[in-house]
Amino acid sequence: MNFVRWNNLLGNTFENPTTTPNGKTYESELNYLKNWITKRVDYMDSRYNISTGEYKGHIQDYGWDSFKKDGQTVGTVGKSKRIEILLVQKVKAKD
């Protein structure tokens, strides 16, 4: 049903994340993911006229964090708790 509406079964709409070329350290993996998310948000902004976005994470042993925006940190700092799910929600531009 989705492919009838969106007609993109064989098309590539955006680069999917892949393993980093030098993903040997936690920091390099984190930087790769941050850069990918930034590019994805820029793509969504250009494609769907999004003025901003919000995001929240499901944190190991804690549950859902509150929505964040503008580069705010999701998750914990110094507690070694993983982000199990990252939810990104677009907010339409004001007319």
All heavy atoms as an XYZ file, in Angstrom:
782
protein
N       0.809     -1.196      0.000
C       0.000      0.000      0.000
C       0.857      1.268      0.000
O       0.582      2.203     -0.716
C      -0.933     -0.039      1.212
C      -1.893      1.101      1.270
S      -3.071      0.924     -0.071
C      -4.246      2.115      0.368
N       1.923      1.286      0.813
C       2.774      2.467      0.846
C       3.404      2.761     -0.505
O       3.558      3.909     -0.892
C       3.885      2.316      1.890
C       3.383      2.548      3.290
O       2.358      3.174      3.485
N       4.108      2.051      4.260
N       3.783      1.686     -1.226
C       4.476      1.903     -2.486
C       3.534      2.374     -3.585
O       3.972      2.936     -4.570
C       5.229      0.642     -2.889
C       6.309      0.296     -1.917
C       6.278     -0.892     -1.217
C       7.341      1.181     -1.670
C       7.270     -1.198     -0.304
C       8.338      0.885     -0.753
C       8.297     -0.306     -0.070
N       2.246      2.156     -3.413
C       1.279      2.720     -4.345
C       1.231      4.233     -4.149
O       1.248      5.003     -5.099
C      -0.123      2.090     -4.131
C      -1.168      2.818     -4.949
C      -0.101      0.614     -4.458
N       1.220      4.645     -2.901
C       1.143      6.077     -2.606
C       2.466      6.792     -2.867
O       2.517      7.858     -3.450
C       0.725      6.281     -1.160
C       0.649      7.747     -0.800
C       0.098      7.974      0.567
N       0.066      9.407      0.830
C      -0.623      9.960      1.773
N      -1.363      9.218      2.560
N      -0.591     11.255      1.961
N       3.587      6.220     -2.397
C       4.863      6.917     -2.457
C       5.700      6.530     -3.675
O       6.614      7.256     -4.045
C       5.654      6.664     -1.177
C       4.890      7.097      0.033
C       4.332      6.291      0.962
C       4.566      8.429      0.422
N       3.690      7.022      1.913
C       3.810      8.351      1.608
C       4.822      9.688     -0.108
C       3.327      9.463      2.270
C       4.339     10.803      0.561
C       3.605     10.682      1.728
N       5.441      5.377     -4.288
C       6.096      4.965     -5.522
C       7.628      5.062     -5.455
O       8.264      5.642     -6.311
C       5.564      5.778     -6.709
C       5.959      5.148     -8.029
O       6.252      3.969     -8.094
N       5.969      5.953     -9.070
N       8.220      4.489     -4.435
C       9.676      4.536     -4.314
C      10.278      3.180     -3.935
O      11.286      3.110     -3.256
C      10.102      5.583     -3.294
C       9.647      5.239     -1.887
O       8.833      4.350     -1.689
N      10.164      5.952     -0.918
N       9.665      2.123     -4.392
C      10.106      0.784     -4.022
C      11.580      0.553     -4.345
O      12.319      0.033     -3.537
C       9.247     -0.264     -4.724
C       9.596     -1.719     -4.447
C       9.469     -2.023     -2.961
C       8.697     -2.644     -5.242
N      12.029      0.955     -5.505
C      13.413      0.715     -5.897
C      14.278      1.959     -5.808
O      15.464      1.908     -6.102
C      13.460      0.147     -7.323
C      12.719     -1.175     -7.521
C      12.735     -1.574     -8.977
C      13.328     -2.260     -6.656
N      13.719      3.050     -5.413
C      14.477      4.288     -5.348
C      15.206      4.458     -4.033
O      14.856      3.887     -3.020
N      16.256      5.238     -4.061
C      17.003      5.582     -2.865
C      16.629      7.005     -2.484
O      16.970      7.941     -3.188
C      18.505      5.466     -3.119
C      19.314      5.689     -1.867
O      18.766      5.783     -0.763
N      20.610      5.788     -2.029
N      15.913      7.171     -1.392
C      15.460      8.501     -1.009
C      16.476      9.245     -0.167
O      16.511     10.447     -0.152
C      14.140      8.425     -0.231
O      14.317      7.591      0.917
C      13.024      7.876     -1.099
N      17.302      8.519      0.546
C      18.353      9.137      1.352
C      19.348      8.066      1.738
O      19.005      6.911      1.911
C      17.782      9.801      2.608
C      18.787     10.634      3.354
C      19.128     11.888      2.905
C      19.406     10.133      4.470
C      20.067     12.647      3.576
C      20.350     10.889      5.155
C      20.675     12.150      4.708
N      20.576      8.471      1.912
C      21.647      7.549      2.295
C      21.353      6.937      3.658
O      21.153      7.633      4.640
C      22.964      8.325      2.354
C      24.082      7.588      2.996
C      25.278      8.477      3.312
O      25.283      9.653      2.942
O      26.201      7.965      3.934
N      21.298      5.633      3.719
C      21.114      4.951      4.991
C      22.441      4.881      5.734
O      23.497      4.801      5.115
C      20.573      3.549      4.772
C      19.154      3.567      4.276
O      18.366      4.416      4.667
N      18.822      2.639      3.403
N      22.404      4.897      7.066
C      23.667      4.821      7.807
C      24.338      3.466      7.575
O      23.679      2.449      7.436
C      23.249      4.977      9.259
C      21.805      4.673      9.299
C      21.251      4.966      7.936
N      25.639      3.503      7.492
C      26.423      2.286      7.323
C      27.505      2.262      8.393
O      27.684      3.216      9.135
C      27.087      2.254      5.935
O      27.921      3.414      5.814
C      26.063      2.265      4.827
N      28.243      1.191      8.447
C      29.368      1.129      9.375
C      30.402      2.158      8.957
O      30.673      2.332      7.771
C      30.001     -0.266      9.361
O      28.981     -1.213      9.647
C      31.108     -0.382     10.366
N      30.967      2.837      9.915
C      31.958      3.861      9.603
C      33.220      3.228      9.057
O      33.581      2.117      9.436
C      32.318      4.686     10.861
O      32.829      3.786     11.832
C      31.128      5.417     11.399
N      33.912      3.935      8.172
C      35.152      3.402      7.629
C      36.208      3.168      8.710
O      36.994      2.258      8.630
C      35.611      4.484      6.654
C      34.469      5.399      6.466
C      33.536      5.200      7.608
N      36.231      4.031      9.710
C      37.242      3.890     10.761
C      36.575      3.722     12.129
O      37.063      4.245     13.121
C      38.182      5.090     10.770
C      37.453      6.379     11.127
O      36.233      6.402     11.229
N      38.179      7.449     11.307
N      35.477      2.986     12.196
C      34.718      2.854     13.425
C      35.415      2.029     14.486
O      34.857      1.064     14.993
N      36.619      2.408     14.820
C      37.397      1.642     15.780
C      37.231      2.161     17.209
O      37.610      1.482     18.149
C      38.868      1.655     15.387
C      39.099      0.966     14.059
C      40.538      0.976     13.659
C      40.634      0.263     12.313
N      41.906      0.247     11.738
N      36.694      3.355     17.339
C      36.529      3.908     18.677
C      35.085      4.358     18.865
O      34.359      4.632     17.905
C      37.449      5.125     18.903
O      37.042      6.183     18.040
C      38.906      4.774     18.656
N      34.685      4.433     20.100
C      33.346      4.921     20.440
C      33.161      6.337     19.913
O      32.133      6.664     19.334
C      33.155      4.883     21.957
C      31.860      5.502     22.410
C      30.661      4.800     22.292
C      31.826      6.785     22.949
C      29.465      5.356     22.700
C      30.631      7.352     23.351
C      29.457      6.635     23.231
O      28.272      7.200     23.626
N      34.173      7.177     20.090
C      34.080      8.575     19.654
C      33.903      8.687     18.139
O      33.107      9.500     17.662
C      35.324      9.349     20.088
C      35.204     10.836     19.802
C      36.353     11.632     20.387
O      36.871     11.252     21.451
O      36.713     12.637     19.767
N      34.597      7.853     17.365
C      34.441      7.925     15.907
C      33.045      7.473     15.483
O      32.457      8.041     14.565
C      35.522      7.106     15.198
O      35.352      5.730     15.436
N      32.500      6.445     16.152
C      31.138      6.008     15.859
C      30.133      7.105     16.213
O      29.196      7.366     15.469
C      30.800      4.734     16.638
C      31.524      3.506     16.156
C      31.010      3.008     14.815
O      29.817      3.194     14.504
O      31.809      2.425     14.076
N      30.314      7.737     17.365
C      29.416      8.802     17.803
C      29.462      9.982     16.842
O      28.423     10.528     16.459
C      29.790      9.242     19.218
C      28.854     10.227     19.886
C      27.452      9.655     20.019
C      29.393     10.607     21.256
N      30.647     10.375     16.421
C      30.780     11.486     15.470
C      30.129     11.152     14.140
O      29.479     12.002     13.525
C      32.249     11.853     15.261
C      32.821     12.593     16.440
O      32.100     13.255     17.186
N      34.116     12.476     16.629
N      30.291      9.906     13.676
C      29.652      9.479     12.437
C      28.135      9.595     12.553
O      27.464     10.120     11.665
C      30.043      8.047     12.102
C      29.302      7.503     10.899
C      29.698      7.843      9.613
C      28.198      6.685     11.062
C      29.013      7.361      8.514
C      27.508      6.198      9.966
C      27.919      6.537      8.702
O      27.230      6.071      7.618
N      27.583      9.109     13.661
C      26.133      9.168     13.854
C      25.639     10.610     13.944
O      24.624     10.963     13.351
C      25.738      8.387     15.107
C      24.244      8.282     15.385
C      23.506      7.631     14.216
C      23.997      7.501     16.661
N      26.344     11.465     14.649
C      25.956     12.881     14.744
C      25.945     13.531     13.366
O      25.019     14.275     13.024
C      26.914     13.641     15.662
C      26.719     13.380     17.119
C      27.734     14.187     17.917
C      27.615     13.959     19.394
N      28.619     14.740     20.138
N      26.987     13.255     12.568
C      27.049     13.834     11.224
C      25.926     13.299     10.345
O      25.333     14.050      9.572
C      28.408     13.544     10.578
C      29.516     14.329     11.212
O      29.306     15.405     11.765
N      30.718     13.789     11.168
N      25.611     12.006     10.457
C      24.533     11.431      9.659
C      23.196     12.061     10.040
O      22.399     12.409      9.167
C      24.473      9.912      9.836
C      23.446      9.306      8.945
C      23.629      8.887      7.663
C      22.058      9.082      9.243
N      22.439      8.407      7.147
C      21.461      8.518      8.100
C      21.270      9.308     10.361
C      20.118      8.181      8.042
C      19.922      8.967     10.316
C      19.364      8.408      9.166
N      22.942     12.215     11.319
C      21.680     12.820     11.768
C      21.583     14.258     11.281
O      20.531     14.702     10.820
C      21.537     12.717     13.294
C      21.301     11.258     13.701
C      20.398     13.604     13.801
C      21.353     11.010     15.193
N      22.684     15.004     11.354
C      22.682     16.386     10.872
C      22.347     16.445      9.387
O      21.515     17.247      8.951
C      24.049     17.046     11.122
O      24.293     17.054     12.526
C      24.080     18.479     10.593
N      22.973     15.563      8.585
C      22.669     15.533      7.150
C      21.226     15.130      6.891
O      20.572     15.666      6.001
C      23.617     14.580      6.421
C      25.026     15.110      6.284
C      25.833     14.305      5.290
C      26.406     13.077      5.930
N      27.280     12.310      5.029
N      20.720     14.192      7.675
C      19.333     13.727      7.510
C      18.349     14.853      7.820
O      17.388     15.054      7.088
C      19.082     12.520      8.418
C      17.671     12.006      8.382
C      17.325     11.396      7.042
N      15.990     10.832      7.088
C      15.354     10.371      6.064
N      15.925     10.360      4.881
N      14.147      9.887      6.172
N      18.590     15.587      8.882
C      17.705     16.701      9.235
C      17.766     17.782      8.159
O      16.737     18.342      7.770
C      18.053     17.262     10.626
C      17.329     18.575     10.891
C      17.705     16.241     11.708
N      18.953     18.080      7.641
C      19.079     19.054      6.549
C      18.301     18.599      5.319
O      17.635     19.394      4.659
C      20.545     19.273      6.180
C      21.310     20.028      7.243
O      20.664     20.632      8.133
O      22.552     20.007      7.196
N      18.392     17.296      4.998
C      17.644     16.745      3.864
C      16.140     16.898      4.089
O      15.409     17.333      3.205
C      18.008     15.272      3.673
C      17.046     14.530      2.781
C      17.104     14.667      1.400
C      16.069     13.706      3.318
C      16.224     13.987      0.581
C      15.181     13.022      2.508
C      15.257     13.165      1.139
O      14.372     12.507      0.342
N      15.674     16.525      5.281
C      14.241     16.629      5.578
C      13.777     18.084      5.518
O      12.683     18.380      5.038
C      13.937     16.016      6.944
C      14.076     14.504      6.947
S      13.875     13.764      8.576
C      12.194     14.194      8.956
N      14.624     18.989      5.978
C      14.291     20.410      5.931
C      14.132     20.883      4.496
O      13.168     21.568      4.146
C      15.365     21.221      6.648
C      15.018     22.691      6.736
O      13.819     23.019      6.806
O      15.942     23.516      6.748
N      15.062     20.490      3.621
C      14.973     20.930      2.229
C      13.813     20.257      1.493
O      13.188     20.858      0.637
C      16.285     20.646      1.498
O      16.473     19.258      1.351
N      13.521     19.036      1.862
C      12.480     18.273      1.162
C      11.068     18.611      1.650
O      10.131     18.659      0.876
C      12.771     16.785      1.355
C      11.788     15.840      0.806
C      12.068     15.529     -0.625
N      11.031     14.646     -1.119
C      11.161     13.872     -2.133
N      12.283     13.871     -2.796
N      10.182     13.120     -2.521
N      10.918     18.805      2.943
C       9.581     18.964      3.528
C       9.360     20.306      4.210
O       8.388     20.483      4.923
C       9.327     17.833      4.538
C       9.449     16.478      3.916
C      10.531     15.659      4.209
C       8.494     16.015      3.014
C      10.657     14.412      3.626
C       8.620     14.767      2.426
C       9.701     13.979      2.741
O       9.827     12.751      2.164
N      10.274     21.253      4.039
C      10.129     22.599      4.589
C       9.927     22.561      6.109
O       8.973     23.096      6.640
C       8.983     23.354      3.910
C       8.992     24.829      4.261
O      10.033     25.386      4.589
N       7.837     25.454      4.213
N      10.826     21.923      6.769
C      10.768     21.809      8.230
C      11.603     22.938      8.821
O      12.738     23.149      8.438
C      11.345     20.458      8.694
C      10.549     19.327      8.064
C      11.356     20.351     10.196
C      11.221     17.994      8.212
N      11.043     23.631      9.766
C      11.800     24.712     10.376
C      12.626     24.210     11.556
O      13.663     24.755     11.869
C      10.865     25.817     10.849
O       9.979     25.331     11.837
N      12.160     23.187     12.204
C      12.881     22.656     13.357
C      12.433     21.225     13.605
O      11.493     20.751     12.994
C      12.631     23.536     14.606
O      13.462     23.090     15.659
C      11.179     23.489     15.045
N      13.098     20.588     14.484
C      12.733     19.241     14.849
C      12.919     19.033     16.333
O      13.595     19.804     17.003
N      12.312     18.015     16.834
C      12.460     17.628     18.225
C      12.869     16.166     18.250
O      12.590     15.420     17.327
C      11.139     17.793     18.982
C      10.616     19.199     19.018
C       9.250     19.286     19.677
O       8.462     18.318     19.558
O       8.988     20.307     20.301
N      13.500     15.762     19.310
C      13.956     14.388     19.419
C      13.977     13.978     20.885
O      14.082     14.818     21.776
C      15.350     14.224     18.800
C      16.315     15.309     19.221
C      17.125     15.146     20.337
C      16.406     16.498     18.520
C      17.992     16.142     20.738
C      17.261     17.501     18.908
C      18.064     17.323     20.025
O      18.921     18.317     20.422
N      13.816     12.687     21.101
C      13.941     12.151     22.447
C      14.460     10.731     22.346
O      14.387     10.098     21.294
C      12.622     12.200     23.209
C      11.521     11.288     22.694
C      10.288     11.430     23.567
C       9.157     10.538     23.105
N       7.996     10.643     24.007
N      15.014     10.255     23.434
C      15.578      8.922     23.442
C      14.973      8.057     24.521
O      14.509      8.556     25.550
N      14.986      6.754     24.251
C      14.600      5.781     25.271
C      15.909      5.308     25.887
O      16.732      4.685     25.235
C      13.839      4.611     24.652
C      13.220      3.720     25.663
N      13.916      2.701     26.262
C      11.982      3.716     26.207
C      13.127      2.078     27.120
N      11.945      2.680     27.106
N      16.103      5.616     27.167
C      17.369      5.402     27.841
C      17.328      4.087     28.631
O      16.356      3.823     29.342
C      17.694      6.558     28.808
C      17.442      7.923     28.147
C      19.112      6.457     29.336
C      18.145      8.167     26.871
N      18.389      3.312     28.519
C      18.516      2.046     29.242
C      18.243      2.256     30.732
O      18.809      3.144     31.361
C      19.927      1.491     29.053
C      20.238      0.267     29.858
C      21.707     -0.112     29.767
O      22.505      0.543     29.125
N      22.058     -1.191     30.428
N      17.350      1.457     31.294
C      16.978      1.458     32.716
C      16.212      2.706     33.164
O      15.831      2.795     34.320
C      18.197      1.284     33.636
C      18.906     -0.042     33.427
O      18.234     -1.019     33.031
O      20.127     -0.097     33.655
N      16.013      3.701     32.288
C      15.315      4.923     32.663
C      13.975      5.090     31.940
O      13.068      5.686     32.470
C      16.172      6.164     32.385
C      17.315      6.347     33.333
C      18.553      5.785     33.075
C      17.164      7.087     34.505
C      19.612      5.944     33.948
C      18.221      7.249     35.386
C      19.441      6.677     35.096
O      20.485      6.836     35.967
N      13.910      4.656     30.687
C      12.718      4.889     29.880
C      12.884      6.110     29.001
O      14.001      6.534     28.689
N      11.769      6.704     28.614
C      11.787      7.829     27.672
C      12.249      9.115     28.345
O      11.788      9.484     29.412
C      10.402      8.058     27.069
C      10.060      7.037     26.037
C       9.224      5.979     26.190
C      10.564      6.970     24.702
N       9.164      5.243     25.036
C       9.986      5.836     24.098
C      11.445      7.744     23.959
C      10.263      5.467     22.795
C      11.715      7.369     22.659
C      11.122      6.249     22.087
N      13.148      9.802     27.682
C      13.572     11.141     28.065
C      12.547     12.126     27.513
O      11.728     11.769     26.672
C      14.949     11.407     27.441
C      15.721     12.529     28.105
O      15.192     13.149     29.040
O      16.856     12.784     27.678
N      12.579     13.359     27.950
C      11.671     14.372     27.393
C      12.195     14.841     26.032
O      13.359     14.640     25.696
C      11.551     15.553     28.355
O      12.821     16.147     28.556
N      11.320     15.487     25.238
C      11.735     16.003     23.938
C      12.789     17.086     24.116
O      12.720     17.900     25.028
C      10.547     16.578     23.163
C       9.805     15.534     22.371
C       8.583     15.067     22.803
C      10.340     15.027     21.205
C       7.898     14.111     22.075
C       9.666     14.067     20.461
C       8.444     13.610     20.907
N      13.770     17.066     23.235
C      14.862     18.038     23.208
C      14.875     18.707     21.842
O      14.277     18.225     20.894
C      16.211     17.354     23.434
C      16.275     16.435     24.613
C      16.242     17.182     25.910
C      16.472     16.173     27.045
N      16.144     16.667     28.319
N      15.595     19.820     21.730
C      15.763     20.484     20.441
C      17.025     21.327     20.469
O      17.626     21.540     21.521
C      14.543     21.337     20.089
C      14.252     22.461     21.053
C      13.012     23.222     20.637
C      12.728     24.332     21.631
N      11.602     25.137     21.242
N      17.423     21.792     19.301
C      18.554     22.708     19.145
C      19.850     22.206     19.763
O      20.562     22.931     20.435
C      18.204     24.087     19.722
C      17.026     24.741     19.032
O      16.841     24.498     17.822
O      16.281     25.480     19.693
N      20.156     20.934     19.572
C      21.429     20.395     20.025
C      21.500     19.996     21.489
O      22.578     19.683     21.984
N      20.373     19.994     22.187
C      20.383     19.566     23.586
C      20.750     18.082     23.669
O      20.455     17.303     22.771
C      19.024     19.794     24.237
C      18.644     21.250     24.396
C      17.240     21.396     24.957
O      16.300     20.803     24.449
N      17.106     22.176     26.016
N      21.361     17.694     24.762
C      21.810     16.322     24.951
C      20.651     15.406     25.307
O      19.821     15.732     26.152
C      22.860     16.263     26.081
O      23.965     17.066     25.712
C      23.329     14.842     26.331
N      20.610     14.267     24.638
C      19.647     13.215     24.963
C      20.411     12.132     25.710
O      21.506     11.758     25.316
C      19.032     12.613     23.685
C      18.198     11.402     24.011
C      18.188     13.633     22.969
N      19.822     11.629     26.771
C      20.443     10.534     27.500
C      21.124     10.991     28.768
O      20.830     12.048     29.308
N      22.048     10.161     29.228
C      22.759     10.437     30.467
C      24.186     10.844     30.159
O      24.696     10.584     29.071
C      22.773      9.192     31.368
O      23.457      8.144     30.687
C      21.372      8.737     31.716
N      24.831     11.466     31.101
C      26.237     11.834     30.961
C      26.997     11.157     32.097
O      26.654     11.323     33.264
C      26.423     13.367     31.022
C      27.898     13.738     30.965
C      25.648     14.045     29.902
N      27.995     10.360     31.748
C      28.831      9.714     32.736
C      28.210      8.521     33.449
O      28.734      8.061     34.453
N      27.098      7.995     32.948
C      26.436      6.864     33.593
C      26.461      5.597     32.745
O      25.947      4.572     33.162
C      24.995      7.222     33.941
C      24.895      8.338     34.960
C      23.468      8.593     35.365
C      23.430      9.710     36.392
N      22.086      9.978     36.853
N      27.022      5.678     31.561
C      27.155      4.517     30.654
C      25.819      3.844     30.354
O      25.718      2.623     30.316
C      28.142      3.493     31.234
O      29.412      4.071     31.381
N      24.782      4.635     30.169
C      23.470      4.104     29.789
C      23.276      4.348     28.304
O      23.457      5.455     27.814
C      22.345      4.780     30.585
C      22.445      4.552     32.084
C      22.265      3.096     32.414
C      22.332      2.860     33.909
N      22.248      1.457     34.256
N      22.895      3.309     27.579
C      22.751      3.443     26.130
C      21.399      4.060     25.766
O      20.428      3.926     26.504
C      22.927      2.098     25.443
C      21.822      1.110     25.700
C      22.060     -0.212     24.967
N      21.081     -1.191     25.387
C      21.290     -2.091     26.333
N      22.444     -2.144     26.936
N      20.339     -2.932     26.674
N      21.378      4.711     24.614
C      20.127      5.174     24.023
C      19.635      4.014     23.178
O      20.267      3.634     22.195
C      20.338      6.435     23.175
C      20.819      7.580     24.056
C      19.050      6.816     22.448
C      21.179      8.833     23.292
N      18.518      3.429     23.564
C      18.010      2.244     22.883
C      17.172      2.590     21.663
O      17.128      1.838     20.701
C      17.202      1.409     23.879
C      18.077      0.913     25.025
C      17.313      0.254     26.149
O      16.162      0.670     26.414
O      17.867     -0.677     26.761
N      16.490      3.713     21.714
C      15.670      4.188     20.596
C      15.849      5.699     20.508
O      15.841      6.388     21.530
C      14.171      3.878     20.807
C      13.939      2.383     21.001
C      13.332      4.409     19.643
C      12.534      2.045     21.453
N      16.000      6.228     19.299
C      16.024      7.667     19.089
C      14.827      8.028     18.223
O      14.690      7.544     17.108
C      17.323      8.110     18.400
C      17.456      9.600     18.155
C      17.514     10.358     19.478
C      18.702      9.889     17.331
N      13.936      8.838     18.753
C      12.727      9.260     18.044
C      12.928     10.703     17.597
O      13.176     11.579     18.423
C      11.510      9.149     18.959
C      10.194      9.684     18.401
C       9.728      8.827     17.220
C       9.135      9.700     19.475
N      12.836     10.943     16.297
C      12.978     12.286     15.738
C      11.621     12.682     15.169
O      11.019     11.935     14.410
C      14.050     12.337     14.630
C      14.144     13.728     14.037
C      15.391     11.860     15.168
N      11.169     13.854     15.555
C       9.842     14.328     15.163
C      10.005     15.684     14.464
O      10.604     16.587     15.012
C       9.000     14.469     16.415
C       7.649     15.111     16.238
C       6.886     15.098     17.546
O       6.520     14.054     18.039
N       6.686     16.270     18.121
N       9.505     15.779     13.253
C       9.607     17.034     12.531
C       8.519     17.998     12.994
O       7.444     17.614     13.402
C       9.501     16.812     11.035
C       8.206     16.222     10.568
C       8.227     15.954      9.080
C       6.912     15.362      8.625
N       6.869     15.154      7.206
N       8.842     19.281     12.907
C       7.887     20.344     13.209
C       7.819     21.214     11.968
O       8.832     21.732     11.506
C       8.347     21.163     14.437
C       7.375     22.288     14.724
C       8.513     20.266     15.653
N       6.642     21.346     11.414
C       6.465     22.108     10.163
C       6.802     23.579     10.366
O       6.601     24.154     11.421
C       5.020     22.007      9.679
C       4.697     20.698      9.021
C       5.301     20.665      7.643
C       4.717     19.527      6.841
N       5.266     19.465      5.530
N       7.301     24.179      9.286
C       7.597     25.601      9.301
C       6.316     26.401      9.429
O       5.254     25.980      8.960
C       8.322     25.987      8.005
N       6.432     27.550     10.051
C       5.255     28.415     10.177
C       4.963     29.066      8.836
O       5.864     29.472      8.113
C       5.506     29.482     11.239
C       5.676     28.903     12.625
C       5.955     29.980     13.632
C       6.165     29.365     15.002
N       6.526     30.351     15.989
N       3.691     29.173      8.525
C       3.301     29.798      7.253
C       3.337     31.303      7.340
O       3.215     31.902      8.329
C       1.917     29.349      6.838
C       1.886     27.860      6.483
O       2.934     27.373      6.007
O       0.868     27.220      6.704
